[in-house]
C-alpha cells in the first residue's frame, strides 16, 4: 500500500512519486518521472542508481 508523503505527494491534482518509491520499485518506468533516481534518467528498464553528489565542505 502506498503512503502519502513517503511514496508520493499530490501536486496540482497529480500524484508525484518520490525518489524513495522509485528505488524500492527497482527499475525505471521510462515515463519521465520528476524524481527518477536512475541513470540514464527516464530510460525504461534502467536499474543503475545515480551517484549522489556530496556537499563540499
Buried (B, 14 or more C-beta within 10 A) or exposed (E): EEEEEEBBEEEEEEEEBBBEBBEEEEEBBBEEBEEBBBEEEBEEEBEEEEEEEEEEE
